[in-house]
Amino acid sequence: LLLLNPSNKHRYIGTTCVDNTDRKDLVANHAYTLLGAYDCSQFEPGLQLVKVKNPWHKEKWSGDWSDGDSRWADGASPIAKFVNFNADKQDGIFFISFDDW
């Protein structure tokens, strides 16, 4: 898991989805921007979340920890507060567990 130093906030790291078999709306051979990585194991053992942006602002992850996942509890859950979750459906930003990524 890559954790970014806050002083590097103006640097961008890209990632891609090569194979979208069972990838729940991720686009194959498409670039994504890695916005952050969070170790959430203090809330759920072993949970690491990755914050990703699709520059197309559509086709977002629809699996575990997607915008509509009930675990976010409308932004009131401790994990949502820890990662500064915002369920803006049109921004292209989504969370996905490191294991699913």
Order of alpha helices (4+ residues) and beta strands (2+ residues): beta-beta-beta-alpha-beta
